[in-house]
Amino acid sequence: MTLSKKRVVLGFYGSVLDAGGGPKRWERWRPTVSLFQQPDLHVDRLDLLVSPDLESAAAQTIDDIRRLSPETEVVPIPFEVRDPWDFEEVYGLLHDHARARGDDPDDTDLLVHITTGSHVMQICLFLLTEAHFLPGRLLQTAPPRKGEEVGHWTIIDLELDRYAGLASRFEAVQRESTSFLKAGIDTRNAAFNALVDRIERVALRSSAPILLTGPTGAGKTRLARRIYELRRQRVALRGPMVEVNCATLRGDQAMAALFGHVRGAFTGAVSDRRGLLAAADGGLLFLDEIAELGLDEQAMLLRAIEEHRFLPVGSDREIESTFQLIAGTHADLGERVRTGRFREDLLARIDLWHFHMPGLAERREDIEPNLAYELDAFARDEGRRVTFTREARERFLDFALHPSSAWRGNFRELHAAVQRMATLAEGGRVRVGDVEHEIGRLEGGWTGRAKADPVAEVLGPAADDLDRFDRVQLADVIAVCRSARSLSDAGRLLFAESRKRRASVNDADRLRKYLARFSLTFADCAGPVPPPP
């Protein structure tokens, strides 16, 4: 048996239309009171927003409602607004109230009464309802028509697509957060919470470099930004945050991009360039995928960290820049040091504070609070609130929490999944069918990438950071390794033409060095040993 929903009305006490005393007040049409004179409108609870200076006047109206409808619970709610015609103030206060309510559409039939209050108040209630911050329908009342005694009422069930452009004009106010570095996400993984608490203490007390490691999509960039915001709020930094993905810096341009150059330093240098390190002066420099920097850039970076000075390309005058460094990578820097691709002294310098970010599969208990965070982010960015039906939410969480769900893209993949479901949700509600479609897409992607893409199979999420040229070339090398009996055999197959032109050959060493660029060995790429010919 399905239980009926509780009907709740939310509205303002109208200082003009609702007011009145003495016996003649029953001869006047009072919008809020008239709701309880309707024979076909049952209300379980009335949430009445009342300005503190109108409490005494509202008491008469509340008493009249209780006399008309003893079964209705009347809840007066203080609503203090300095200027009821100030859109920004009214919208902000109502938005806070809506966020604090926690109405569940599965249990509550919420009707938002928009007849009383200033026009600005009515508009704000409309916008918050249309955007699903108030998950209900609009309720409008009107004076009696000819032949009526108590007036009439109308429920407006919005067709959301018609009004999407209106709500998108307004951005949600800044969310309150339970932990600044977690962006308000109430994470449940004990190890991660302890990690973030430690990072927060370090961020507030130290300006030394911080190294963030972990798989692609684990949240390193977002955490670096939160660290910057936290330090800037505490006036520990005065300059900007400069972000760069080192995997995008190639060849000679990498040095110029990081350290700048002077006019004429090389072909194409038609003017001076300041460089990213100089731009970060007084602020924070985030070098994501720092393992991809060349050895020359690493040497200059080490000096810039230690002495706050460096030479732009082609210049004989040093530049000073004092910045805090946060470095991020998914690579094993210790292994890179052992293979000669990362400077040991640089690693020692940036490894003072080293925090490893676990992937989503290691923090499955945090999927549910991150789901709520992603829905809030969607509402903030798109200007409309989307929620899951109870059945849809249970189905998605059952899938997401199951050990077979790979989540190779980590939180970035969860973000994309929620974005797709929320965008396609009809009427602001994600239903079971939407979830099933997304589950099929995710599972198909995980199995398809593993079968069809040898690079993704070998490198995992790190494959997404490769240029297309490198990815195609590495895929062919992996295919050859899988068909070869040994490293030497694979080398002979790959370098068959060029080896004809060399007096001495060491194809195995050449292939070994190529694979080391991707932190791979022949064993990582090889398939089952082929039978002897």
N, C-alpha and C positions, 0 to 999 in steps of 0.2 A: 504494500500500500504506500502511495506517495503522499508525504505530508505537505500541506499547503504552505506557501511561503508567508513569512511575516511581512505585512505591509507597513512601510515607514514613510512618513512625509517629512521632508526637510524644507524649511522656508524661513523667511524673515518676519519678525513682528513689524507690521506697518505702522509707523508713528502717526499717520494721518488716517488711512482707511480702516485700520483695525481698532483704533482708539475709540473711547466713548464710555460714558457712565450714565447712570439713571435709567429709569424704565424705558425711555425713548430709544435707548441704544438698540433695542430689538427691532425697531422700525427701520434702522439703517442697514445697508448691506455692508457687512464686514468680511473681507475675502477669506481670512483664515478661519473665522468662526463659521462661515457658510459651508466649509468643507464637512463639518459635522452635523449639518442640517440636511445633507444629501442622503436620501433613503437607500441609494444603491452604491454608496462609497464607504466601505469599512476600512478603518485605520487602526492598526494595532499600537502605533507609537508616533507621536509628533515631536520632532526635534526642532525647536523654535529658537532661532538666533535672535538675541535681544541685546541691544545696546545698553550698557550699564546705567546710563542716565534715564532709561525708559523702563526700568524694572518695575517701578510702582505703577505706571500706566498699564504695563503688560499684565500685571497681576489680575486685573479685572477680566481681561480677555481670556487668560489661562483658566480662571475660575468658571467662566461661562462655558468654555470647551469641556471642562470636566463635568459640568452639570448636564450638557447635551449628550456626552459620550463617556459615561463612567468607565467603560471597558478600555478606553484609550489611555495609554501612558503618555503624559505630557512632560517633556524634558526641556526646560529652558536652558539655553546655552549662551553664556556671555560672549558678545561679539563687539569688541571695542575697536572702533574705527574713527580716526580723527576727522576724515573728510569722506563722506559716503559717495562723493562724486569724483574722487581721485582713483582713476582706473588702476594704476600700478599698486596702490596700497590695498584696495579692495580685492583685486585678483590675488595678490600675494597672501593675504589673510585667509581667503576662501580656499586657496590651493593648500595651505598648511592644514586647514580643517579637513579637507577632503582626504589628504594623505593619512591623517590620524584616525579616520573613521574605521577603515577596515571592513566596509560593507562587502559581503559575499553574495554575488548574484544568484548563486545556487540556493541560498537560504532566504534572501531578502528581496522583496519587491520595493525598490526605492523610487519614490515619486518626488521630484524636485519642483517645489511650488515657486513659480516665477512671477506671480502677480503683485507681490508686495516688495517693499524696499525701493531704493532709488533706481533709476534706469540703469546706472552703472552696475549696481548689485545684480539686477536681473540679467544683464548681458554677461556678467562674469559667471553666474550660475549656468547660463546656457552654454557657454564655452567649455566649462569644466565637465558638464554632462555630455556634451558632444564628443569631447576628447576622452571620455571614459574615466576621468579622474573621479567623477561621481558616477558609479556604474548603475544608472537608472534611467527613468523616462521623465520627461517634462510634464508638469501638471499646471494647467492654467484655469483660473476661475474668472467668472464675469458676472455683472449685476443681473438681476431678474429681467427677463424679456416680458413683453406684454402677456399677461396671463400666468406668469410664474410668481412664486412666492419667495423662493430662497436663492434664486440665481442658478447658474449651471456650471459644469466643470468639463474639462477636456484633457485627455492624456495625449501628449505628442510623442510618438515613438520615432525618433530621428532616423532618417535614411542617411547613414554616416557619409557615404560617398559624395552626397550633394554638398556637404559642408566642410570637406577636408581642407580646402584652401583657406577657409576662415580661421580654423583652429591653428593652422601652421604658421600664422602670423605671430603667434605668441610663444615664447620659450618658457619652459618650466623654470621655476626659481631653483636656486642651488640647493641640492639635497643635503640634508644633515647626514653626518657619517658617524658610525660607531668607532671606526679607526681610520685615521686620515690616510695612511699608506694603503689600506685595503679598499679605499674609495667607497666606504660605507657598506661593503659586503660583509655580512655576518658569517665569516668562514668558520667551519667546524673541525677541520683537520688540525689536531693538536700540534703536530710537528710544524705545520705551516704557520700556525698562529704564533708559536714560540719563535720561529724564524723572523716573522715580521716584527714582533716586539723587539727582537735584538737589532734588526736593521733600523728601527725607529730610534733606538737609543744611540746607535752609531751616528745616524744622520744628524741628530741634534747636538752631538758632542765632538764630532771630528770632521775635518775637511780633507782627510786623506783619501786617496783613490779607493774606489769600491769596485770589486769584480763580481758581476752577476753571471752565473752560468746556468745552463739548462736547455732543454730542447726548444726548437723553434715553436713559437706560439704559446710559451709558458707564461708570458706576461712580463718579460724583462724590460721592454720599452715602457710599458705603462707604469711599472714600479719606479723606473728612473725618473719619469715625469713627476710622480708623486713625491719622491725625495726632493726634487728641485722645488716644488711648490711649498713643501713643508719648510725647507731651509730659507726660502725667500720670505715666507710669512714671519719667520723668526728673525728676519733681517740678518741672516748669516750669509746671504748672497745678494748682490745688488745688480748684477748683470743678467744677460739673457741665458736661456738654455739653448745650446746648439747641438743638433742631432745629426749624425751621419752614419750610414751603413757602409762599413769599410769594404764590403764585398762589391760595392758599386764603383770603387776607386781603382782604376786600372792604369798600369804603366806609368809613364812620365807625368800624367795628369794628377796622379795621386799626391805626389809631393807638392805640386802647386796648389791643389785644392786644400790641403791641410795647412800648409805653412805660408801660402801666398807666393807671389813672384813680382818681379819688377818688369817694367816695360823692356822688351827686347831680350828677355832671358832665354827665349826659345822661339821658334817659328810659331807665329800666331799670338804671341804675347804683345798685343798692341797697346796695352795700358797696364798700370799697376793693379795687382789683385791683393786684397787684404788677407784672405785665408781664414779657415774655420777656427784655428786656435786663437787668432787675434780677435775674431768676432766674439769669442767666448770669454773675453777678459772680464773679470769680476763676477762671472757666472759659472755655469756648469757645462762641461763638454761630455756628451754621451757618444762614445764610439762603439756602436753595435757591430758585432762580428769582427772584433779587433784581431782575431787570428788570421784574417785575410790580408792584413797589412804586409807589405814587403819588408825585408830586413833593413833597408836604408831608412824607410819611414819609421820603423821601430826605434832605430838609433836616435833619430832626431826627436821623436816623441819622448824618449826617456830623458833626454837633456831638458826638454821643455817642462817636463813634470818636476824635475829636480831643481832646475835653476830658473824656471819661468822665463827663459830666453831661447830664441831660435833665429835662424837665418832664413828669410824668404829666398826662393830660388832666384839665383842671379844677382843677389844683393850682397854687399859687404858690410851692411849695417844691421845689427841685431834688433829684433822686435821683442818687447817685453809683454807678457800676458800671464796674468795670475788667474787660474781657473781650477775648479774641482773636476776631477775626472771620474766618470763612471764608465766602465768597460763591460761589454756584454759579448758572450759567445756561446755557441752550442758545441764547440770543438773541445777536445781534450788538450789543453795547453801544455800539460806535462809531456804528453806524447809528441807534441810539435817541437818542444825543446829538444827531446831526445833525437828527433830526426833532422834537427838543424834548421827548422823553419820558423822558430820563434826564439827570440833572445831570452836567455835565462835571466839576465839582469833586469830586463823589463818585466818579466813575470814576477820576479821577487819584489819589484817596486809596486806593482798594481795588486798584489795578492795579499796585502795586509788585511783587508776586510773582504773575504770571499764568501759569497752566499749562493748556494745552489737552489735554483727554482725547480720544484718538482713538476712533472707534467700532469695533465688532467686525469689520466688513468691512475695516478698515484694519489689523487685527492678526490676520489669519487664522492665522498660525503659533502664536498663543497659544490657539487653540481647544482643542487637545489637552490642554495642562496645565490649562486651565480646566474641561475635562470631568472630569479627575481630581479637581479641587477640588470641583466640584459633587457628585460621588459621595461624597466624604468628608463634605461638609456634610450630605448626605442621611443618611448613616450616623450622624452625630452627632445630628441632629435627630430621626430616626425610630427609632434604636436597632437598626438592622439594616443589614448591608452588602450592597450590590447591585453586581454587576459585569456587564460585557458579555462575551458570547462573542467569540472572535476575529473571526469573520465579521461579527457585528453591529457591533463597534467599527470595523472597516475600512469597512463600508458607511456608517456615520454620518459618519465623518471624510471620506470621499470626497465626500459630499454637502455637509458643512459647509464644506469648504475650496474648493469649486468657485466660480469667480467669479460664477456665476449666482445663488448663494444670497444673498439681499438682506440678511438680518439687520437689518431696520429697527428692531427693538426692542433691538438690541445685546446686551450681556451679560445684561440682564434677560430677554430672549427665550430665550437659551441656558439660563439657569437654569430657566425654566418648562418647556422641552423636556425637560431631564434629569429634573426632578421628575415629569413625566408618565410617562416611560419607566420610571423606577425604581419608581414606585408601582404600575404595572401589571405589572411583571416577575414571572413565576411562578418560584418556587423561588430567588429572589434572583439571577436571570440574565436580562439583557436580550438578546433574540434578534433575528434579522434581521427577523422579522415585526413585532416591536414598533417597530423602527427605521423600516421602510417605512411603517407607519401614521403615525408622527410626521412623517416627511418629507412625506407627503401633506397632513397638517394644516398644516404650516408653509407649504408652497408654495401651498396653497389660500388661506391667510390673506393672504399677500403679494399674490397676483394679485387676490383678491377685494377687499381694501381699496383697491387702486389703481383698480379699475374702479368700485366701488360707492360710494366715499367721496371726494368731491372735496376735502374738507378735508384728509384724510390725504395725498391726492395732492399738494396744494399745500404743506402745512406739514411733511409727513413726521412723524417721531416727536413733534414739538411738538404735534401735534393731540391727543395723549393728555392734555395738560395743560389743555385747555379745559373749562369747564363745559358741561353739556349744552345750556343755553340759548344760549350763545355759539356752540356748534358748529352747532346747527340753523340759527341765523340766518346764520352765515357760509356755510354750504352753499348757502343760497338766493341769497345775494349772488354767490357764485362761479358758480352756474348762470346768473344773469342776465348776468354779465360775459361768459360764454362764448357767449351768444347775441347779444350786442350788438356793434355795429360800432366803438364808441369809448367812452371814459370818459364823455363827456357823454351819449351815448345810454343807457348803463347807468344813469347817475344819473337821467335822466328817467323811465326805467321803474321804478326803485326808489322814487322819491319823487313819483310821479304825483299822489297825493292831497294830500299836505301842501303841495306847491308851489302848489296852487290857492288856498291861504289866505295866501300870502306875496306882498308887493308886489314884492320882488326875489328872484331865485333864483340859486343857484350850485350846481347839483346835482353837477357834476363835482368841485368842491372838497369838498363834503360827503362824497361817496363816497371821495375820495382820503384824507381824514382818517380815515374809518372803517377802510379797509384798512390804513392806517399803524399802527393799534392792534395789528395782527398781523404787523407788519414786511412787509407785502405791497404790491405795486403792481398797477395794472390789468393790466400786461403779465404778471404772475405768474399771474393768474386767467383771462385771456382765452383763448378758443379760436381756431380758424381764422376769419379775417375772413369774415363772411357775404357772399354775393353781393349786389349792389345790387338794390333792389326793382324 
